[in-house]
Amino acid sequence: MQFKEITGQQETAAKLVQGVTRGRISHAQLFIGGEGVGALPLAIAYAQYLNCTDRRDGDSCGQCPSCRQIAQLAHPDVHFVFPVNTPKGKSSGEKPLSDAFLSQWRRLFEKTGGYFSEPMWYSAIEIDNKQGNISTFEADEIIRKLSFKSFEADYKTMLIWLPEAMNEEAANKILKILEEPWEKTLFLLVSEQPDRLLPTIISRTQEVAVPRIAPDVLERVARERGIADPVKARNMARLAGGDLLVLKHLVAGESDALRKENFDLFCGLMRLSYNDKHLELVAWAEDAAQLSREQQRAFLRDAARLLRESYMLHAGINEVCYLWGEELAFCTKFAPFIGSQNIEPLIGEIESALAQISQNGNPTIVFTHFALAVSKMIKRL
């Protein structure tokens, strides 16, 4: 994986290269970014650049033995850790470790270019109905691997994808090695929810913020993927919200049915809220709780988008509102209920619900609280 293969993160890549050029290579770096912005491929491209024997033009060569091995995720000095669990058909008494799933990891990375979500990973390792985690046994394995001398590379690299999946005991086990690592040891942590990490972990890492992809970059990607209509490509880029994964779903038409379901659910919640139908809101929450965890997260993300667009309409900034059809018709009528007084607390409730769902919270409790909290904030402004 080279920096040039990553969509829309050239500025972040340039900063990483600059740090290497100046000899400022932190032993523990925390890449922070949403699932579709490219934090994982960026971290791997960085590891490849560090170990490349023929760097050129601010990128790895892609041809030396080290580059070829890392591109195949098969370098003996680059280790990968990610959330796992016992797959279907296996004894629940077994202690699954990341190494047992490396073949699936490599296949999924090759298929997606490193742009995949946590649910996509769980589907690939057949634990769809379970929550993945990074166990204390995995923490012991991390320490064991890093205690050996490197085989070929200058750095022994440990890349941990979604370190927030570590339980507290596992996190505490690797804390000491994060603070006092062996020489030429590099930790690359790739997180989507850093607020779930122990503060002591965060304090021992250097943050690499991976921003959302710019709309003009996603618009170009949409055109490259066959969207000839420039207005449609522009709207898709806006709807994707800086997320390449979302854009791919939009271009493929895979999100249409889901977006319609989410829109209907959103309309139901808002109508019940401004009519103060509290008993019906509890029933609405029970229906939302029946969705799969990924559908629940998708609904909450769509709800945030529709609220933001409604706020734009309320503020009279129609030129940056990217809605059409029934979404535009509803949000135009709904806009008087969303203004500066309630947009931030509403988005805050969505972010809180998203975090709780991601942490395997009880969905009935989460959505009941969410619906009742939203109902208090919806009023004509």
Wavefront OBJ file of the C-alpha trace (Angstrom):
o trace
v 0.000 0.000 0.000
v 1.485 3.310 -1.129
v 0.343 6.791 -0.144
v -0.657 7.468 -3.746
v -3.233 4.647 -3.577
v -5.140 6.358 -0.746
v -8.100 8.536 -1.633
v -7.963 12.174 -0.612
v -5.431 12.049 2.250
v -2.402 13.566 0.511
v -2.010 16.352 3.075
v -1.975 13.912 6.009
v 0.452 11.647 4.143
v 2.754 14.608 3.479
v 2.854 15.397 7.222
v 3.780 11.785 8.004
v 6.561 11.871 5.415
v 7.801 15.164 6.809
v 8.020 13.630 10.286
v 10.138 10.753 8.968
v 12.404 13.155 7.056
v 13.005 15.140 10.234
v 13.640 11.992 12.250
v 10.565 12.576 14.400
v 9.053 9.122 14.520
v 6.959 8.596 17.628
v 7.083 5.014 18.905
v 3.283 5.014 19.427
v 0.925 6.765 17.019
v -2.850 6.922 17.166
v -4.544 7.253 13.759
v -8.060 8.609 14.339
v -10.721 8.564 11.628
v -14.104 7.140 10.654
v -14.406 3.789 8.930
v -14.489 5.148 5.365
v -11.883 7.923 5.482
v -8.808 5.719 5.024
v -7.131 5.659 8.452
v -6.263 1.948 8.171
v -4.716 2.043 4.673
v -2.901 5.246 5.651
v -1.321 3.527 8.682
v -0.229 0.573 6.537
v 1.161 2.896 3.845
v 3.103 4.667 6.615
v 4.565 1.372 7.863
v 5.527 0.525 4.280
v 7.182 3.922 3.787
v 9.183 3.558 7.015
v 10.549 0.171 5.954
v 11.046 0.915 2.259
v 14.676 0.662 1.108
v 14.227 2.986 -1.878
v 11.890 5.846 -0.910
v 11.225 8.364 -3.639
v 9.023 11.422 -4.248
v 7.461 11.267 -0.779
v 6.320 7.663 -1.112
v 7.556 4.092 -0.803
v 8.896 2.522 -4.006
v 6.383 -0.333 -4.029
v 8.998 -2.637 -5.568
v 11.590 -3.542 -2.939
v 11.144 -6.819 -0.996
v 9.914 -4.959 2.083
v 7.265 -3.041 0.110
v 6.017 -6.176 -1.604
v 5.738 -8.072 1.688
v 3.880 -5.264 3.459
v 1.572 -4.782 0.460
v 0.604 -8.436 0.900
v 0.290 -7.954 4.695
v 2.896 -10.674 5.088
v 6.016 -8.939 6.414
v 7.548 -10.902 9.335
v 8.159 -7.682 11.311
v 4.731 -6.101 10.773
v 2.097 -7.633 13.039
v -1.654 -7.085 12.985
v -4.150 -7.179 15.835
v -7.893 -6.669 15.436
v -11.147 -7.548 17.235
v -12.088 -11.221 16.955
v -14.419 -13.719 18.546
v -15.271 -17.396 18.257
v -16.827 -18.007 14.806
v -19.823 -20.209 14.113
v -19.172 -23.902 14.562
v -16.242 -23.419 16.932
v -16.124 -24.166 20.639
v -16.794 -21.081 22.735
v -14.096 -22.300 25.120
v -11.394 -21.576 22.548
v -9.374 -18.379 22.930
v -9.340 -16.775 19.454
v -6.318 -14.648 18.535
v -5.806 -12.372 15.538
v -3.239 -14.687 13.915
v -5.949 -17.304 13.383
v -7.831 -14.851 11.143
v -4.945 -13.438 9.099
v -6.072 -15.104 5.865
v -9.517 -13.447 6.126
v -7.845 -10.135 7.026
v -5.665 -10.261 3.914
v -8.571 -11.245 1.640
v -10.820 -8.459 2.915
v -8.042 -5.894 2.656
v -7.244 -6.956 -0.912
v -10.923 -6.858 -1.887
v -11.633 -3.420 -0.384
v -8.282 -1.674 -0.511
v -8.463 -1.307 3.262
v -11.786 0.545 3.256
v -14.091 -1.663 5.288
v -16.249 -1.347 8.376
v -16.312 -3.269 11.633
v -19.526 -5.149 10.607
v -17.909 -6.071 7.264
v -14.983 -7.565 9.191
v -17.268 -9.503 11.529
v -19.149 -10.856 8.524
v -15.851 -11.960 6.938
v -14.930 -13.985 10.035
v -18.522 -15.198 10.572
v -19.235 -13.626 13.940
v -22.091 -11.401 12.703
v -24.144 -11.791 15.883
v -21.245 -11.338 18.309
v -19.123 -8.414 19.404
v -15.438 -8.666 18.547
v -12.866 -7.898 21.211
v -9.124 -7.749 21.860
v -8.526 -9.974 24.856
v -5.906 -10.217 27.564
v -4.567 -13.302 25.758
v -4.020 -11.096 22.703
v -2.212 -8.542 24.886
v 0.131 -11.299 26.097
v 0.753 -12.277 22.456
v 1.563 -8.651 21.553
v 4.190 -8.494 24.296
v 5.624 -11.884 23.309
v 6.006 -10.957 19.626
v 7.638 -7.613 20.331
v 10.155 -9.179 22.725
v 11.909 -10.884 19.770
v 14.484 -9.231 17.548
v 13.298 -8.042 14.154
v 13.893 -10.385 11.211
v 14.552 -7.927 8.396
v 13.149 -4.452 9.020
v 14.488 -1.557 11.065
v 11.217 -1.435 13.019
v 9.103 -4.087 14.686
v 5.634 -2.744 13.940
v 2.459 -3.637 15.830
v -0.662 -2.318 14.080
v -3.787 -2.528 16.245
v -7.050 -1.882 14.400
v -9.874 -0.670 16.669
v -7.903 -0.640 19.946
v -11.113 0.531 21.633
v -12.160 -3.138 21.473
v -9.575 -3.944 24.179
v -10.976 -4.629 27.611
v -9.439 -2.714 30.503
v -7.206 -5.577 31.589
v -5.782 -5.984 28.074
v -5.236 -2.221 27.754
v -3.396 -2.109 31.067
v -1.157 -4.992 30.001
v 0.180 -3.127 26.973
v 0.385 0.188 28.827
v 3.897 -0.424 30.145
v 5.292 -1.418 26.767
v 3.654 1.655 25.237
v 5.413 3.790 27.828
v 8.791 2.024 27.685
v 8.977 0.084 24.402
v 11.916 -1.946 23.200
v 14.217 -0.130 20.806
v 12.921 0.268 17.222
v 9.409 -0.812 18.226
v 6.524 1.003 16.590
v 2.877 0.931 17.653
v 0.279 2.099 15.135
v -3.203 2.243 16.672
v -6.096 2.872 14.276
v -9.192 4.034 16.125
v -12.698 5.125 15.136
v -13.810 5.912 18.696
v -10.822 7.188 20.692
v -13.139 8.319 23.508
v -13.487 4.630 24.414
v -9.735 4.259 24.978
v -8.157 4.589 28.396
v -6.857 8.139 28.919
v -3.508 6.612 29.847
v -3.330 4.953 26.402
v -4.137 8.223 24.634
v -1.573 10.147 26.681
v 1.190 7.777 25.524
v 0.475 8.145 21.813
v 0.944 10.838 19.200
v -2.319 11.639 17.461
v -2.625 11.480 13.681
v -6.011 12.959 12.793
v -7.344 11.537 9.529
v -10.004 13.967 8.262
v -13.087 13.241 6.207
v -12.471 13.136 2.469
v -13.194 16.407 0.668
v -16.467 16.511 -1.362
v -14.647 17.405 -4.607
v -12.476 14.292 -4.260
v -15.534 12.082 -3.696
v -17.297 13.769 -6.613
v -14.393 12.780 -8.845
v -14.540 9.209 -7.522
v -18.289 9.072 -8.254
v -17.651 10.154 -11.864
v -14.872 7.573 -12.207
v -17.370 4.936 -11.045
v -19.838 5.734 -13.808
v -21.981 8.609 -12.511
v -22.070 10.775 -15.640
v -24.558 13.388 -14.383
v -22.432 16.071 -12.617
v -25.340 17.169 -10.384
v -25.953 13.589 -9.255
v -22.226 13.038 -8.652
v -22.079 16.246 -6.592
v -25.109 15.261 -4.522
v -23.724 11.785 -3.885
v -20.424 13.282 -2.743
v -22.295 15.529 -0.318
v -24.484 12.681 0.974
v -21.410 10.499 1.545
v -20.246 12.941 4.226
v -16.547 12.459 3.535
v -16.838 8.651 3.720
v -15.644 6.585 0.748
v -17.547 3.499 1.921
v -20.850 5.404 1.950
v -20.115 6.793 -1.513
v -19.492 3.289 -2.888
v -22.858 2.144 -1.515
v -24.596 5.177 -3.021
v -23.015 4.663 -6.448
v -23.959 0.966 -6.395
v -27.530 1.818 -5.352
v -27.132 -0.393 -2.298
v -28.203 2.350 0.098
v -31.476 3.337 -1.599
v -33.780 0.900 0.206
v -32.009 1.405 3.520
v -32.154 5.195 3.184
v -35.916 4.968 2.507
v -36.407 2.854 5.646
v -34.298 5.264 7.680
v -36.212 8.240 6.305
v -39.565 6.687 7.260
v -38.237 5.935 10.745
v -36.958 9.513 11.072
v -40.296 10.998 9.955
v -42.142 8.816 12.458
v -39.883 9.908 15.312
v -40.184 13.603 14.489
v -43.975 13.548 14.016
v -44.469 11.754 17.319
v -42.037 14.151 19.006
v -43.679 17.391 18.005
v -47.102 15.945 18.805
v -45.902 14.826 22.270
v -47.035 11.214 21.732
v -44.912 9.710 24.499
v -46.494 6.253 24.650
v -46.182 5.958 20.877
v -42.534 7.027 21.173
v -41.878 4.048 23.433
v -43.433 1.791 20.782
v -41.256 3.513 18.143
v -38.168 2.756 20.271
v -39.135 -0.905 20.524
v -39.401 -1.095 16.717
v -35.988 0.564 16.306
v -34.510 -1.911 18.799
v -35.505 -4.807 16.518
v -33.165 -3.625 13.744
v -29.703 -5.122 13.405
v -26.926 -3.221 15.127
v -25.557 -1.970 11.812
v -29.041 -0.829 10.697
v -29.398 1.057 13.973
v -26.093 2.828 13.399
v -27.054 3.618 9.808
v -30.363 5.110 10.976
v -28.651 7.334 13.533
v -26.159 8.575 10.944
v -29.006 9.313 8.519
v -30.952 11.093 11.270
v -27.950 13.361 11.915
v -27.733 14.134 8.194
v -31.433 15.013 7.913
v -31.291 17.205 11.014
v -28.286 19.102 9.659
v -29.991 19.607 6.285
v -33.153 20.813 8.050
v -31.030 23.291 9.982
v -29.555 24.593 6.706
v -33.086 25.127 5.368
v -34.128 26.880 8.588
v -31.090 29.172 8.317
v -31.959 29.992 4.705
v -28.755 28.482 3.305
v -30.571 26.485 0.628
v -27.594 26.422 -1.732
v -25.718 24.027 0.589
v -28.734 21.800 1.208
v -28.410 18.527 -0.696
v -31.881 17.033 -0.517
v -34.417 16.128 -3.162
v -37.727 14.311 -3.520
v -39.609 13.331 -0.391
v -36.644 14.125 1.875
v -36.654 17.726 0.647
v -40.449 17.982 0.945
v -40.477 16.733 4.548
v -37.442 18.681 5.753
v -38.750 21.920 4.233
v -41.868 21.606 6.404
v -39.839 20.362 9.359
v -37.164 23.106 9.192
v -38.992 25.572 11.521
v -38.480 23.053 14.346
v -34.670 22.893 13.981
v -32.566 25.926 14.806
v -29.516 27.147 16.690
v -31.204 26.436 20.026
v -31.575 22.692 19.555
v -29.375 21.432 16.681
v -26.290 20.832 18.855
v -28.070 18.984 21.694
v -29.969 16.887 19.112
v -26.738 15.865 17.382
v -25.262 15.229 20.827
v -28.063 12.756 21.601
v -27.401 10.985 18.298
v -23.674 10.734 18.983
v -24.377 9.393 22.474
v -26.790 6.767 21.106
v -24.268 5.785 18.419
v -21.551 5.284 21.032
v -23.848 3.186 23.246
v -24.972 0.989 20.341
v -21.342 0.526 19.258
v -20.494 -0.535 22.814
v -23.174 -3.242 22.707
v -25.654 -1.286 24.829
v -29.208 -2.594 25.248
v -30.949 -1.146 22.151
v -34.400 -0.934 23.777
v -33.014 1.191 26.611
v -30.840 3.262 24.251
v -33.637 4.065 21.791
v -36.256 4.688 24.473
v -34.004 7.268 26.124
v -33.083 8.694 22.720
v -36.704 9.068 21.559
v -37.879 10.724 24.784
v -34.862 13.050 24.862
v -35.471 14.109 21.252
v -39.170 14.743 21.928
v -38.289 17.381 24.538
v -36.246 19.341 21.997
v -38.599 19.379 19.007
v -40.691 22.544 19.051
v -41.455 25.373 16.668
v -38.696 27.978 17.009
l 1 2 3 4 5 6 7 8 9 10 11 12 13 14 15 16 17 18 19 20 21 22 23 24 25 26 27 28 29 30 31 32 33 34 35 36 37 38 39 40 41 42 43 44 45 46 47 48 49 50 51 52 53 54 55 56 57 58 59 60 61 62 63 64 65 66 67 68 69 70 71 72 73 74 75 76 77 78 79 80 81 82 83 84 85 86 87 88 89 90 91 92 93 94 95 96 97 98 99 100 101 102 103 104 105 106 107 108 109 110 111 112 113 114 115 116 117 118 119 120 121 122 123 124 125 126 127 128 129 130 131 132 133 134 135 136 137 138 139 140 141 142 143 144 145 146 147 148 149 150 151 152 153 154 155 156 157 158 159 160 161 162 163 164 165 166 167 168 169 170 171 172 173 174 175 176 177 178 179 180 181 182 183 184 185 186 187 188 189 190 191 192 193 194 195 196 197 198 199 200 201 202 203 204 205 206 207 208 209 210 211 212 213 214 215 216 217 218 219 220 221 222 223 224 225 226 227 228 229 230 231 232 233 234 235 236 237 238 239 240 241 242 243 244 245 246 247 248 249 250 251 252 253 254 255 256 257 258 259 260 261 262 263 264 265 266 267 268 269 270 271 272 273 274 275 276 277 278 279 280 281 282 283 284 285 286 287 288 289 290 291 292 293 294 295 296 297 298 299 300 301 302 303 304 305 306 307 308 309 310 311 312 313 314 315 316 317 318 319 320 321 322 323 324 325 326 327 328 329 330 331 332 333 334 335 336 337 338 339 340 341 342 343 344 345 346 347 348 349 350 351 352 353 354 355 356 357 358 359 360 361 362 363 364 365 366 367 368 369 370 371 372 373 374 375 376 377 378 379 380 381
